[in-house]
Amino acid sequence: MADRALEALDDMPWERLEAALGHAPATELRRALRGLAGKGAAATEEDCDPLWACVGLGTGRVTSVATAALPFVVALAGDRDMGARTTLVQLLTGLSEAATSAGEERVDAGWPGAWRRHRPRLLALLADCLPEVRREALPLAEGVGVLLERWHAETDPTVRLPVLLALGTAAAGSADAGRVDQVRAVAAEVLRTGDPVMRVAAVHAWAAFDPRVPVRELDLLVDVLSDPSVRPRFEAVWYLPDIEDAFTREDVVSWAAHLLEGAPQTALTFVVRLIDAARRTGDTLLCRAALDAAWQLLVVRPSAAAALLPRAGALLADPDDGVRYRAAHLLAALGARAAPYADALAALLDDPGEAGFFEGTVGDHARWALTRIGDPRALPKLVARLYAPYEGQYSRGYCLGEPHLPEVEDVLTPLGAYAEILLPEVRRLLRDEGVGTSLTCPFLRVLQAWGPAAAPALPEVVALLGDARYSLYAVDALVAMGPAAASSEPAVRRCTVLDSPGNHHMVAWAAWRLGGDRDAALRLIGEAVLTEEEPFYRALVRFGDFGPAAAPYADRVRHVMEHGDTWTRLQAAVARWSITGEPEPSVSVLEEYLLPLAHGDDNYGNFLDALRALARIGTISPAARAVLRTVQGSDRRLATYRDYRAILQDEEIRSAIDDVLALP
């Protein structure tokens, strides 16, 4: 910086300026700016760190210290002898975006005027001598017109491609039809004359303001992305501002798949054609990327299964670990439909292949797939392999939406028919390893799901009644065991629970279910319902179990059913029917929970509870039946998840719909 600029730096009253973060006072910014100026060409990205800390990007504010720093950052960013120019430009674009998104009341009053005064120097960065500076400055263009100027002037492909993408984004936000037409003409020209990578970029740019384009240009996308000879070109030119490294062809495959989200059948065609092309050419990286895109489609669209199933089955024999891993995971999620590939999966049980940062081995996913099929070859070592990720640690780490190992409950809960084989290891882990680990509660929930078949684990479960962390889960497991657990009733009555009325209600209910005093339990829970003693809504869940014996409380239950909140009305409707044996008005209340899902609501929990209650009651109205047929016929996962659990939840809900539709 020139001496005059340094003098201006010293003249600024930094101590009176508002810092964005308390631990980074404004005076630190003066030191950081002086230090950068002193280093000149030797300055690095790390030397800019104090600037970022002082202006506080990410706080949702633009304070007076940012306004004061602006002229100095602009000067440094434009200084060709400065070594950290790209980082400084990133700071400027970050401040611009922060000011736009923060709202007027959270932006220093002097910022807009300061930004306008320096705009000519900011725009000059778009024509800088360094391509990386020009690229980082693109977000400063603020409009189609400036970007069009850059497009016609730019010759470096590492800048030209992001300019094209920026044009698409700018056109999408523009109300000027003429400008949009100009961008459309640019994209159309690139599609006709550009090299393969630029043509793919043109599809992305055009799709920003016309989602029909990727569908129309499907052949182009498939041909370019599946051509092994073009792959290196992506990493040579596909750059974006604020991201240091170039993007790979596999990254672009993922983006292209997202462009087709609004056309699911075309999206399926896209990934299937890429998988087939990758198999023909032995393009392992493309196959992995296409399988990842296929997975993202499968967890949203049930119809994708038919085309993906045989391809995943064939890829179990692929030489690449990552491909086999993805194929086995996909088949596991599809469950019984993968039965034709059971032998191929069994052959992979000891396959140690892994897939980068994804959890588990090929063998782990093959074993899970066999459990979903119902093949007993999965049972040896199953519990030990499920426990392995937790051994010596409390939890696991994975990214939701990506392939990962299933939860213990999701694997073991459906395997009650094999409890005799699996229980010894579960009991050992509960006894020797489980207490105090994250698997204690999951194992107890599995035993609850297994019901009477879990009775041999009675000693291990009773031993947990004295631990407040697990006692309520242990109580549920004991009740599910039925008469075989009757001897635990005294221990249940003495169990350690948190000091909450709802917990004591549950213990009283459980003691009755195990052979204790029904009337005492009914009085305790009934009083909670009458007085709305917190948490009385939890008492409602148990209340229906008493049946006609709870008749003295029927009017109160009906009042809650008519005037309660969403959750309590549903539970009260079930309890009311259980007490009176009369379908109405319970059925009408329960059917209210079905209609929203037909219109895109995603409260699947209430929907499933209502379905199960209607199946118990045994009747449904014609209108509700029509709603369920609409939901059943939709090609969307009935789930809130975006990993394998989406498929499990979708299966569970659709099975419940089938049960209700089968009612006379």
C-alpha positions as CSV (number, residue, x, y, z in Angstrom):
1,M,0.0,0.0,0.0
2,A,1.2,3.6,-0.6
3,D,2.4,5.6,2.2
4,R,-0.7,7.8,2.0
5,A,-2.9,4.7,2.5
6,L,-0.9,3.7,5.5
7,E,-1.3,7.2,6.9
8,A,-5.1,6.9,6.4
9,L,-4.9,3.5,8.2
10,D,-3.4,5.2,11.2
11,D,-5.8,8.1,11.1
12,M,-8.9,5.8,11.4
13,P,-10.4,5.8,15.0
14,W,-10.4,2.0,15.2
15,E,-11.0,2.0,18.9
16,R,-14.4,3.6,18.5
17,L,-15.7,1.2,15.8
18,E,-18.0,-1.7,16.4
19,A,-16.3,-5.1,16.0
20,A,-18.4,-8.0,14.8
21,L,-17.0,-10.4,17.5
22,G,-15.9,-9.4,21.0
23,H,-12.7,-11.5,20.9
24,A,-11.5,-9.7,17.7
25,P,-11.4,-6.0,18.6
26,A,-11.3,-3.5,15.7
27,T,-7.7,-2.4,16.6
28,E,-6.6,-6.0,15.6
29,L,-7.8,-5.2,12.1
30,R,-5.4,-2.3,11.8
31,R,-2.5,-4.6,12.8
32,A,-3.7,-7.2,10.3
33,L,-3.9,-4.7,7.4
34,R,-0.5,-3.3,8.2
35,G,1.0,-6.7,8.4
36,L,-0.4,-7.7,5.0
37,A,0.9,-4.5,3.4
38,G,4.3,-5.1,4.9
39,K,4.5,-8.7,3.6
40,G,3.5,-7.7,0.0
41,A,4.1,-10.5,-2.4
42,A,5.0,-12.9,0.5
43,A,1.5,-12.6,2.0
44,T,-0.5,-15.8,2.3
45,E,-4.0,-16.9,2.9
46,E,-3.2,-17.5,6.6
47,D,-2.1,-13.8,6.9
48,C,-5.6,-12.8,6.0
49,D,-7.2,-14.9,8.8
50,P,-7.3,-12.0,11.3
51,L,-9.2,-9.9,8.8
52,W,-12.0,-12.6,8.6
53,A,-12.1,-12.8,12.3
54,C,-12.5,-9.1,12.8
55,V,-15.2,-8.4,10.2
56,G,-17.1,-11.5,11.5
57,L,-18.5,-13.1,8.4
58,G,-21.1,-15.6,9.4
59,T,-22.5,-13.4,12.2
60,G,-25.4,-12.1,10.0
61,R,-24.2,-8.5,10.5
62,V,-22.0,-6.0,8.7
63,T,-20.6,-3.6,11.4
64,S,-18.8,-0.3,11.2
65,V,-15.4,-2.0,11.4
66,A,-16.2,-3.7,8.0
67,T,-17.1,-0.3,6.5
68,A,-13.9,1.2,7.8
69,A,-11.8,-1.7,6.5
70,L,-13.4,-1.7,3.0
71,P,-11.1,0.9,1.2
72,F,-8.0,-0.8,2.6
73,V,-9.1,-4.3,1.5
74,V,-10.1,-3.0,-1.9
75,A,-6.6,-1.4,-2.3
76,L,-4.8,-4.5,-1.2
77,A,-6.9,-6.7,-3.5
78,G,-6.1,-4.5,-6.5
79,D,-2.4,-4.3,-5.7
80,R,-0.6,-6.6,-8.2
81,D,2.3,-6.9,-5.8
82,M,0.1,-8.4,-3.1
83,G,0.5,-12.2,-2.6
84,A,-2.9,-13.0,-1.1
85,R,-5.2,-11.2,-3.6
86,T,-7.6,-14.1,-4.2
87,T,-8.3,-14.4,-0.5
88,L,-8.9,-10.7,-0.2
89,V,-11.3,-10.8,-3.1
90,Q,-13.1,-13.7,-1.4
91,L,-13.4,-11.4,1.7
92,L,-14.9,-8.7,-0.4
93,T,-17.5,-11.0,-2.0
94,G,-18.3,-12.4,1.4
95,L,-19.0,-9.0,2.7
96,S,-21.2,-8.1,-0.3
97,E,-23.2,-11.3,0.2
98,A,-23.5,-10.7,4.0
99,A,-24.8,-7.1,3.4
100,T,-27.4,-8.4,0.9
101,S,-28.7,-11.1,3.2
102,A,-28.5,-9.4,6.6
103,G,-31.2,-6.9,6.1
104,E,-30.9,-3.1,6.4
105,E,-31.2,-3.0,10.2
106,R,-28.2,-5.3,10.6
107,V,-25.9,-3.4,8.2
108,D,-23.8,-0.4,9.3
109,A,-25.4,2.8,8.0
110,G,-22.2,3.8,6.2
111,W,-21.7,0.5,4.3
112,P,-24.0,1.1,1.2
113,G,-22.3,4.5,0.5
114,A,-18.8,3.1,1.0
115,W,-19.6,0.2,-1.3
116,R,-20.9,2.5,-4.1
117,R,-17.8,4.7,-3.9
118,H,-15.5,1.8,-4.4
119,R,-17.6,0.0,-7.0
120,P,-15.4,1.1,-10.0
121,R,-12.3,-0.4,-8.3
122,L,-14.3,-3.5,-7.4
123,L,-15.5,-4.0,-11.0
124,A,-11.9,-3.5,-12.2
125,L,-11.1,-6.8,-10.5
126,L,-13.2,-8.6,-13.1
127,A,-10.6,-7.6,-15.7
128,D,-7.5,-8.2,-13.6
129,C,-4.4,-9.7,-15.2
130,L,-4.7,-12.9,-13.0
131,P,-7.3,-15.5,-14.0
132,E,-7.8,-16.6,-10.5
133,V,-8.6,-13.0,-9.4
134,R,-11.0,-12.5,-12.2
135,R,-12.8,-15.8,-11.3
136,E,-13.0,-14.9,-7.6
137,A,-14.4,-11.5,-8.5
138,L,-17.4,-12.8,-10.5
139,P,-19.9,-12.5,-7.6
140,L,-19.1,-8.7,-7.7
141,A,-20.6,-8.4,-11.2
142,E,-24.1,-7.8,-9.9
143,G,-26.1,-8.3,-13.0
144,V,-26.4,-9.9,-16.4
145,G,-25.0,-6.8,-18.3
146,V,-21.5,-6.9,-16.6
147,L,-21.3,-10.7,-16.9
148,L,-22.1,-10.5,-20.6
149,E,-19.3,-8.0,-21.1
150,R,-16.9,-10.4,-19.3
151,W,-18.2,-13.3,-21.4
152,H,-17.3,-11.6,-24.6
153,A,-13.9,-10.4,-23.3
154,E,-12.8,-13.5,-21.4
155,T,-10.5,-16.0,-23.1
156,D,-9.2,-18.2,-20.2
157,P,-11.3,-21.4,-20.0
158,T,-11.0,-21.6,-16.2
159,V,-12.7,-18.2,-16.0
160,R,-14.9,-18.5,-19.1
161,L,-16.8,-21.6,-17.7
162,P,-17.7,-20.0,-14.3
163,V,-18.8,-16.8,-16.2
164,L,-21.2,-19.0,-18.2
165,L,-22.6,-20.5,-15.1
166,A,-22.9,-17.1,-13.4
167,L,-24.8,-15.9,-16.4
168,G,-27.4,-18.6,-15.9
169,T,-27.8,-17.8,-12.3
170,A,-28.1,-14.0,-13.0
171,A,-30.7,-14.7,-15.8
172,A,-32.7,-16.8,-13.3
173,G,-32.9,-13.8,-11.0
174,S,-33.5,-11.1,-13.7
175,A,-36.9,-9.6,-14.6
176,D,-35.5,-8.2,-17.8
177,A,-36.7,-10.5,-20.6
178,G,-34.3,-9.0,-23.1
179,R,-31.3,-9.8,-20.9
180,V,-32.6,-13.3,-20.4
181,D,-32.8,-13.8,-24.1
182,Q,-29.2,-12.6,-24.5
183,V,-28.1,-15.3,-22.0
184,R,-30.2,-17.9,-23.7
185,A,-28.5,-17.0,-27.0
186,V,-25.1,-17.4,-25.4
187,A,-25.9,-20.8,-24.0
188,A,-27.4,-21.9,-27.3
189,E,-24.3,-20.8,-29.2
190,V,-22.0,-22.8,-26.7
191,L,-24.2,-25.9,-27.2
192,R,-23.6,-25.6,-31.0
193,T,-19.9,-24.7,-31.0
194,G,-18.4,-25.3,-27.6
195,D,-16.0,-28.1,-26.6
196,P,-17.7,-31.0,-24.7
197,V,-17.2,-29.7,-21.2
198,M,-18.4,-26.2,-22.1
199,R,-21.5,-27.7,-23.7
200,V,-22.3,-29.5,-20.4
201,A,-21.7,-26.2,-18.6
202,A,-24.1,-24.5,-21.0
203,V,-26.8,-27.0,-20.1
204,H,-26.2,-26.2,-16.4
205,A,-26.3,-22.5,-17.1
206,W,-29.5,-22.6,-19.2
207,A,-31.2,-25.0,-16.7
208,A,-30.9,-22.2,-14.1
209,F,-33.8,-20.4,-15.8
210,D,-35.3,-23.2,-17.9
211,P,-35.5,-26.6,-16.2
212,R,-36.7,-28.2,-19.5
213,V,-33.2,-27.9,-21.0
214,P,-31.5,-30.8,-19.2
215,V,-34.3,-33.1,-20.3
216,R,-34.0,-32.0,-23.9
217,E,-30.2,-32.3,-23.8
218,L,-30.1,-35.7,-22.0
219,D,-28.2,-37.4,-24.9
220,L,-25.5,-34.7,-24.7
221,L,-25.1,-35.1,-20.9
222,V,-24.8,-38.8,-21.2
223,D,-22.4,-38.8,-24.1
224,V,-20.0,-36.3,-22.6
225,L,-20.1,-37.6,-19.1
226,S,-19.6,-41.2,-20.1
227,D,-16.7,-40.5,-22.5
228,P,-13.5,-41.5,-20.6
229,S,-11.3,-39.3,-22.9
230,V,-13.1,-36.1,-21.8
231,R,-12.9,-36.8,-18.1
232,P,-9.5,-35.0,-17.5
233,R,-10.9,-31.9,-19.2
234,F,-13.4,-31.3,-16.4
235,E,-10.7,-31.0,-13.7
236,A,-8.7,-28.7,-16.0
237,V,-11.5,-26.0,-16.4
238,W,-14.5,-26.6,-14.1
239,Y,-13.8,-24.0,-11.4
240,L,-16.1,-21.9,-9.3
241,P,-15.5,-18.8,-7.2
242,D,-14.6,-19.3,-3.5
243,I,-13.6,-23.0,-4.1
244,E,-9.9,-23.6,-4.5
245,D,-9.9,-26.9,-6.4
246,A,-11.4,-27.8,-9.7
247,F,-14.5,-30.0,-9.8
248,T,-14.2,-33.5,-11.2
249,R,-16.4,-35.1,-13.8
250,E,-18.0,-37.2,-11.0
251,D,-19.0,-33.9,-9.2
252,V,-20.7,-32.8,-12.4
253,V,-22.5,-36.1,-12.7
254,S,-24.0,-35.4,-9.3
255,W,-25.0,-31.9,-10.3
256,A,-26.5,-33.1,-13.6
257,A,-28.6,-35.6,-11.7
258,H,-29.9,-32.8,-9.5
259,L,-30.9,-30.8,-12.6
260,L,-33.3,-33.6,-13.5
261,E,-35.0,-33.9,-10.1
262,G,-38.2,-32.4,-11.6
263,A,-38.3,-35.1,-14.3
264,P,-37.8,-38.3,-12.3
265,Q,-38.2,-40.7,-15.2
266,T,-35.6,-38.8,-17.2
267,A,-33.3,-38.8,-14.1
268,L,-33.6,-42.6,-13.8
269,T,-32.8,-42.9,-17.5
270,F,-29.8,-40.7,-17.0
271,V,-28.3,-42.8,-14.2
272,V,-29.1,-46.1,-15.8
273,R,-27.4,-45.1,-19.0
274,L,-24.3,-43.9,-17.1
275,I,-24.2,-47.2,-15.2
276,D,-24.5,-49.2,-18.4
277,A,-21.8,-47.1,-20.1
278,A,-19.5,-47.4,-17.2
279,R,-19.8,-51.2,-17.2
280,R,-19.1,-51.3,-20.9
281,T,-15.9,-49.2,-20.7
282,G,-14.8,-50.3,-17.2
283,D,-15.0,-46.7,-16.0
284,T,-15.0,-47.3,-12.3
285,L,-15.2,-43.7,-11.2
286,L,-18.2,-43.1,-13.4
287,C,-19.9,-46.2,-12.1
288,R,-19.4,-45.1,-8.5
289,A,-20.8,-41.6,-9.3
290,A,-23.8,-43.0,-11.2
291,L,-24.6,-45.4,-8.3
292,D,-24.5,-42.5,-5.9
293,A,-26.9,-40.5,-8.0
294,A,-29.1,-43.6,-8.4
295,W,-29.2,-44.0,-4.6
296,Q,-30.3,-40.5,-4.2
297,L,-33.1,-41.2,-6.6
298,L,-34.1,-44.5,-5.1
299,V,-34.6,-43.0,-1.6
300,V,-37.2,-40.6,-3.1
301,R,-38.8,-42.6,-5.9
302,P,-40.0,-46.2,-5.3
303,S,-40.4,-46.7,-9.0
304,A,-36.6,-46.5,-9.5
305,A,-36.2,-49.9,-7.9
306,A,-37.2,-51.9,-11.0
307,A,-34.4,-50.6,-13.2
308,L,-31.7,-50.4,-10.5
309,L,-32.2,-53.8,-8.9
310,P,-30.7,-55.9,-11.8
311,R,-27.9,-53.5,-12.3
312,A,-26.9,-53.6,-8.6
313,G,-27.1,-57.4,-8.7
314,A,-24.7,-57.6,-11.7
315,L,-22.3,-55.1,-10.0
316,L,-21.8,-57.4,-7.0
317,A,-19.1,-59.1,-9.1
318,D,-17.4,-55.8,-10.0
319,P,-13.6,-55.8,-9.3
320,D,-13.8,-52.4,-7.6
321,D,-14.5,-52.4,-3.8
322,G,-16.4,-49.1,-4.0
323,V,-18.8,-50.4,-6.7
324,R,-19.5,-53.6,-4.9
325,Y,-20.1,-51.7,-1.6
326,R,-22.6,-49.4,-3.2
327,A,-24.3,-52.3,-5.0
328,A,-24.6,-54.4,-1.8
329,H,-26.0,-51.4,0.1
330,L,-28.6,-50.7,-2.6
331,L,-29.7,-54.4,-2.6
332,A,-29.9,-54.4,1.2
333,A,-32.2,-51.4,1.2
334,L,-34.4,-53.1,-1.4
335,G,-35.0,-56.0,0.9
336,A,-37.0,-59.0,-0.3
337,R,-36.8,-57.8,-3.9
338,A,-33.1,-58.7,-3.8
339,A,-33.8,-62.4,-3.2
340,P,-32.6,-63.4,-6.7
341,Y,-29.1,-62.3,-5.7
342,A,-29.0,-64.1,-2.3
343,D,-26.2,-66.5,-3.4
344,A,-24.1,-63.7,-4.8
345,L,-24.6,-61.8,-1.6
346,A,-23.7,-64.8,0.5
347,A,-20.5,-65.1,-1.4
348,L,-19.5,-61.6,-0.2
349,L,-20.1,-62.2,3.5
350,D,-16.3,-62.0,4.2
351,D,-15.5,-59.4,1.6
352,P,-13.3,-56.8,3.4
353,G,-13.7,-54.2,0.6
354,E,-14.4,-50.6,1.7
355,A,-15.6,-47.4,0.0
356,G,-13.6,-44.4,1.1
357,F,-15.2,-42.7,4.0
358,F,-18.4,-44.8,4.0
359,E,-19.0,-47.0,6.9
360,G,-18.4,-50.7,7.0
361,T,-17.3,-53.3,4.5
362,V,-18.9,-54.9,1.5
363,G,-19.4,-58.0,3.7
364,D,-21.3,-56.0,6.3
365,H,-23.8,-54.7,3.7
366,A,-24.1,-58.1,2.1
367,R,-24.9,-59.6,5.5
368,W,-27.5,-56.9,6.1
369,A,-29.0,-57.6,2.6
370,L,-29.4,-61.3,3.5
371,T,-31.2,-60.4,6.7
372,R,-33.6,-58.3,4.7
373,I,-34.2,-61.2,2.4
374,G,-34.7,-63.5,5.3
375,D,-31.8,-65.7,4.5
376,P,-30.3,-67.5,7.6
377,R,-26.8,-67.4,6.1
378,A,-26.7,-63.9,7.5
379,L,-27.0,-65.0,11.1
380,P,-23.5,-66.2,12.1
381,K,-21.4,-63.2,13.3
382,L,-24.4,-60.9,12.7
383,V,-24.6,-59.4,16.2
384,A,-20.8,-59.2,16.6
385,R,-20.6,-57.3,13.3
386,L,-23.4,-54.9,14.3
387,Y,-21.6,-54.2,17.6
388,A,-18.2,-53.7,16.0
389,P,-18.6,-50.0,15.0
390,Y,-19.4,-49.2,18.7
391,E,-16.7,-51.2,20.3
392,G,-14.6,-48.9,22.4
393,Q,-16.6,-45.8,21.5
394,Y,-20.0,-44.4,22.3
395,S,-21.2,-43.5,18.8
396,R,-20.5,-43.6,15.1
397,G,-20.1,-40.9,12.5
398,Y,-21.6,-40.8,9.1
399,C,-23.3,-38.4,6.7
400,L,-27.1,-38.7,6.4
401,G,-28.1,-39.3,2.9
402,E,-25.0,-41.3,2.0
403,P,-24.6,-45.1,2.3
404,H,-23.9,-46.2,5.8
405,L,-24.4,-49.1,8.1
406,P,-27.9,-49.6,9.4
407,E,-28.9,-49.1,13.0
408,V,-28.9,-52.2,15.2
409,E,-32.6,-52.0,15.7
410,D,-33.3,-51.8,12.0
411,V,-31.5,-55.0,11.4
412,L,-32.5,-57.1,14.4
413,T,-36.1,-56.0,15.1
414,P,-37.5,-58.0,12.1
415,L,-35.5,-61.1,13.1
416,G,-37.7,-62.3,16.0
417,A,-38.1,-65.7,14.3
418,Y,-34.4,-66.2,14.8
419,A,-34.3,-65.0,18.4
420,E,-33.1,-68.3,19.7
421,I,-30.0,-68.0,17.6
422,L,-29.3,-64.4,18.2
423,L,-30.2,-64.0,21.8
424,P,-27.1,-65.5,23.4
425,E,-24.8,-62.9,21.9
426,V,-27.3,-60.0,22.6
427,R,-27.5,-61.2,26.2
428,R,-23.7,-61.4,26.5
429,L,-23.3,-57.9,25.2
430,L,-26.0,-56.6,27.6
431,R,-24.4,-58.3,30.5
432,D,-20.7,-57.7,29.7
433,E,-20.5,-54.7,27.3
434,G,-23.9,-53.1,27.0
435,V,-24.4,-51.2,30.2
436,G,-23.3,-47.6,29.7
437,T,-22.9,-47.9,26.0
438,S,-25.1,-46.4,23.3
439,L,-26.4,-49.9,22.4
440,T,-28.1,-50.7,25.7
441,C,-31.3,-49.0,24.8
442,P,-31.3,-50.2,21.2
443,F,-30.9,-53.8,22.4
444,L,-33.7,-53.4,24.9
445,R,-36.0,-52.0,22.1
446,V,-35.1,-55.1,20.0
447,L,-36.0,-57.4,22.9
448,Q,-39.3,-55.5,23.2
449,A,-40.0,-56.1,19.5
450,W,-39.2,-59.8,19.8
451,G,-41.7,-60.1,22.6
452,P,-42.1,-63.6,24.2
453,A,-39.3,-64.9,22.1
454,A,-36.9,-62.6,24.1
455,A,-37.9,-64.2,27.5
456,P,-34.6,-66.0,28.0
457,A,-33.0,-62.5,28.4
458,L,-35.1,-61.9,31.5
459,P,-32.1,-61.8,33.9
460,E,-30.2,-59.3,31.9
461,V,-33.2,-57.0,31.5
462,V,-34.2,-57.2,35.2
463,A,-30.6,-56.2,36.1
464,L,-31.2,-52.9,34.3
465,L,-34.2,-51.9,36.3
466,G,-32.0,-50.2,38.9
467,D,-30.4,-47.9,36.3
468,A,-32.5,-44.8,35.6
469,R,-30.9,-44.5,32.2
470,Y,-32.4,-47.7,31.0
471,S,-35.1,-48.8,33.5
472,L,-38.1,-47.6,31.4
473,Y,-36.8,-49.4,28.3
474,A,-36.3,-52.5,30.4
475,V,-39.9,-52.2,31.7
476,D,-41.2,-52.1,28.1
477,A,-39.1,-55.2,27.2
478,L,-40.4,-57.1,30.2
479,V,-44.0,-56.3,29.5
480,A,-43.6,-57.4,25.9
481,M,-42.2,-60.8,27.1
482,G,-45.6,-61.5,28.5
483,P,-46.4,-64.2,31.2
484,A,-42.8,-65.5,31.1
485,A,-41.7,-62.2,32.7
486,A,-44.4,-62.3,35.5
487,S,-41.7,-63.0,38.1
488,S,-40.2,-59.6,37.5
489,E,-43.4,-57.7,38.7
490,P,-42.0,-56.9,42.2
491,A,-38.7,-55.7,40.7
492,V,-40.6,-53.5,38.2
493,R,-42.6,-51.9,41.0
494,R,-39.3,-51.0,42.7
495,C,-37.5,-49.9,39.6
496,T,-35.5,-46.7,39.4
497,V,-37.2,-44.0,37.3
498,L,-36.7,-40.3,36.9
499,D,-38.9,-38.1,39.2
500,S,-41.7,-37.6,36.7
501,P,-45.4,-38.6,37.2
502,G,-45.5,-40.0,33.7
503,N,-42.8,-42.5,34.6
504,H,-44.7,-43.7,37.7
505,H,-47.8,-44.1,35.6
506,M,-45.9,-46.3,33.2
507,V,-44.5,-48.4,36.1
508,A,-48.0,-48.9,37.5
509,W,-49.3,-49.9,34.1
510,A,-46.4,-52.3,33.6
511,A,-46.8,-53.9,37.0
512,W,-50.5,-54.6,36.2
513,R,-49.6,-56.1,32.8
514,L,-47.1,-58.4,34.6
515,G,-49.8,-59.7,37.0
516,G,-50.1,-56.8,39.5
517,D,-53.0,-54.7,40.7
518,R,-55.1,-53.5,37.7
519,D,-57.4,-51.3,39.7
520,A,-54.6,-49.4,41.4
521,A,-52.9,-48.8,38.1
522,L,-56.2,-47.6,36.6
523,R,-56.9,-45.2,39.4
524,L,-53.4,-43.7,39.1
525,I,-53.6,-43.2,35.4
526,G,-57.2,-42.3,35.4
527,E,-56.6,-39.5,37.9
528,A,-53.9,-38.1,35.6
529,V,-56.3,-38.0,32.7
530,L,-59.0,-36.4,34.8
531,T,-56.8,-33.7,36.2
532,E,-54.5,-33.2,33.2
533,E,-51.6,-33.9,35.6
534,E,-48.5,-33.5,33.5
535,P,-47.7,-35.4,31.4
536,F,-51.3,-36.6,31.2
537,Y,-51.0,-37.1,27.4
538,R,-48.5,-40.0,28.1
539,A,-51.1,-41.6,30.3
540,L,-53.5,-41.7,27.3
541,V,-51.2,-44.1,25.5
542,R,-51.6,-46.7,28.2
543,F,-55.2,-45.9,29.0
544,G,-56.8,-47.8,26.2
545,D,-55.3,-51.0,27.4
546,F,-57.8,-51.1,30.3
547,G,-60.7,-51.5,27.9
548,P,-64.2,-51.3,29.4
549,A,-62.8,-51.1,32.9
550,A,-61.9,-47.5,32.2
551,A,-65.6,-46.6,31.5
552,P,-65.8,-44.1,34.4
553,Y,-63.3,-42.0,32.4
554,A,-65.0,-42.3,29.0
555,D,-66.5,-38.8,29.0
556,R,-63.1,-37.2,29.9
557,V,-61.4,-39.1,27.2
558,R,-64.0,-37.9,24.7
559,H,-63.5,-34.3,25.8
560,V,-59.7,-34.7,25.1
561,M,-60.5,-36.3,21.8
562,E,-62.6,-33.3,20.8
563,H,-60.6,-30.5,22.2
564,G,-57.0,-31.7,22.6
565,D,-54.0,-30.9,20.5
566,T,-53.0,-32.9,17.4
567,W,-51.3,-35.8,19.2
568,T,-53.6,-36.1,22.2
569,R,-56.7,-36.2,20.0
570,L,-55.3,-39.1,18.2
571,Q,-54.4,-41.1,21.3
572,A,-57.8,-40.2,22.9
573,A,-59.6,-41.5,19.9
574,V,-57.9,-44.9,20.2
575,A,-58.6,-45.0,24.0
576,R,-62.3,-44.0,23.5
577,W,-62.9,-46.9,21.1
578,S,-61.1,-49.3,23.4
579,I,-63.3,-48.3,26.3
580,T,-66.6,-48.2,24.6
581,G,-66.2,-50.6,21.7
582,E,-68.0,-48.0,19.5
583,P,-66.2,-47.1,16.2
584,E,-67.6,-43.6,16.1
585,P,-66.6,-40.9,16.7
586,S,-63.1,-42.4,17.0
587,V,-63.0,-43.4,13.3
588,S,-63.9,-40.0,12.1
589,V,-61.2,-38.4,14.3
590,L,-58.6,-40.8,13.1
591,E,-59.5,-40.3,9.5
592,E,-58.7,-36.6,9.8
593,Y,-55.0,-37.7,10.1
594,L,-55.1,-39.3,6.7
595,L,-56.2,-36.5,4.5
596,P,-53.1,-34.1,4.8
597,L,-50.7,-36.7,3.4
598,A,-52.7,-36.9,0.1
599,H,-51.9,-33.2,-0.3
600,G,-48.1,-33.4,0.4
601,D,-48.0,-33.2,4.2
602,D,-45.1,-35.1,5.7
603,N,-46.4,-35.9,9.2
604,Y,-45.9,-39.6,8.7
605,G,-45.8,-40.4,12.4
606,N,-49.4,-39.4,13.1
607,F,-50.4,-40.9,9.7
608,L,-49.0,-44.3,10.7
609,D,-50.5,-44.2,14.2
610,A,-53.9,-43.5,12.7
611,L,-53.6,-46.3,10.2
612,R,-52.7,-48.8,12.9
613,A,-55.6,-47.7,15.0
614,L,-58.1,-47.9,12.1
615,A,-56.8,-51.5,11.4
616,R,-57.6,-52.4,15.0
617,I,-61.0,-50.9,14.9
618,G,-61.7,-52.6,11.7
619,T,-63.7,-50.1,9.7
620,I,-63.0,-47.1,7.4
621,S,-65.1,-44.7,5.4
622,P,-65.3,-44.7,1.5
623,A,-63.8,-41.2,1.5
624,A,-60.8,-42.3,3.6
625,R,-60.4,-45.4,1.5
626,A,-60.1,-43.1,-1.6
627,V,-57.5,-41.0,0.2
628,L,-55.4,-44.0,1.0
629,R,-55.5,-45.2,-2.6
630,T,-54.2,-41.8,-3.7
631,V,-51.4,-42.0,-1.3
632,Q,-50.6,-45.6,-2.1
633,G,-50.4,-44.8,-5.9
634,S,-47.9,-41.9,-5.5
635,D,-44.4,-42.4,-6.6
636,R,-42.7,-40.8,-3.6
637,R,-41.3,-42.3,-0.5
638,L,-43.6,-41.9,2.4
639,A,-40.7,-40.9,4.7
640,T,-38.9,-38.0,6.1
641,Y,-35.5,-39.6,5.8
642,R,-33.1,-39.5,2.8
643,D,-31.0,-42.6,3.6
644,Y,-31.9,-46.3,3.8
645,R,-34.5,-45.5,6.5
646,A,-36.6,-43.8,3.8
647,I,-37.2,-47.2,2.2
648,L,-37.8,-48.9,5.6
649,Q,-40.3,-46.3,6.7
650,D,-42.0,-46.3,3.2
651,E,-42.4,-50.1,3.4
652,E,-43.9,-49.9,6.9
653,I,-46.4,-47.2,6.0
654,R,-47.4,-48.9,2.7
655,S,-47.9,-52.2,4.5
656,A,-50.1,-50.4,7.0
657,I,-52.1,-48.8,4.2
658,D,-52.6,-52.3,2.6
659,D,-53.9,-53.6,6.0
660,V,-56.5,-50.8,6.2
661,L,-57.5,-51.1,2.6
662,A,-58.1,-54.9,3.1
663,L,-60.8,-54.1,5.7
664,P,-64.3,-55.0,4.6
